[in-house]
Amino acid sequence: MVVKKSTYKIQNIVATTALEKPVPLTKLARTQPNTEYNPETFPGLVLRIKEPKSAVLVFSSGNLVCTGTKSVAQVKKVIEAVVKQLKKINVNVTIKPKITVQNIVASGSIDLKLNLNFLALEMENTEYEPEQFPGLVYKLIEPNATFLLFSNGKLVCTGTKNKKQLEFSMVQVLKNVKQALKNYKK
């Protein structure tokens, strides 16, 4: 049984930044049509950006959480769009916001059918309860990443903070699955 390679595609990047300016959320919600604000249920305002398609949580402190983008370049575009919208309500951001990637979610495949029961027994740091969820949860310690492995060879990786960590994690999971499969007897 030969495991060839792992391919992946970034599905979502969660990034944060601080504008170092207070934001009047009620004013933003009243003047911008692409917002959702319900302070009784959540202290932040949701600002939807069309291109690149994303959602930004805006807090009155000026902190932002950006989700839905697929690259850091897209995150930068989204933050620029938010700053432009804030300028319309007289919130002039004078700093260049420092973007911190908090999490990258990627999906991929390892081109192989997987026996999840066997892998759960062979590999450390796994959880597999098929009655509750069809995937095996596999945690890498270094770098810190969590994988969902499915019997059809598809996978989801979450927890990495940059492309280098993501690629290293993909190589690690492939190596660890390969190692476990060496013990698999048909």
C-alpha positions, 0 to 999 in steps of 0.5 A: 500500500503506497501513500503518494502525497497529500494535496490541500487547499486553504478554505478559511483564514481567521485573522485579528488586528487592532485599529487603536481607535474606538469604533461607534458600532451603533453609528456604523450599523445605522449608516452601513447596509452590510452590517448586523448588530445586536448588542443584547446578544453579542458585543460585536458588529458583523460587517460583511465584505463582498470582495473578497467575500468575508465577514469581520467582527468589529468591536467598539475597542477597534479590535477586528476579527476577519474570517472567510478569506483564503490568503493573507493578501485577501485579509489585507484587502478586507481590512483596507475595506473596513478602514474605508467604511470607517472613514465614512463615519469619521473614524480615521485610522492612522496606523497600519494595522498589524495582522495576526493570523490566528488559524488556517483551515485547509481541506485535502486528500491523501489519495487512499482509503483509510481504515479509521478503526485501525488508525485509531488503535495504531496512532497516538493522540486520536479520538474516533467515535463513529456513532457521533462523528464519521471522522477520526480526530488526530492531534499533532503536537508540534506544530499544534494542528488538528486533523479530521481524517475520513475513510475516503482519504479526505482530511481537514486541518485546523490550528496552523498559523502560517503556510509553512506550519500547514505544509509541515503538518500535512507532511507529518500527518502523511508520514504518521499515517504511512507509518501506521499503515505499515503495520496493517495486514489485509 
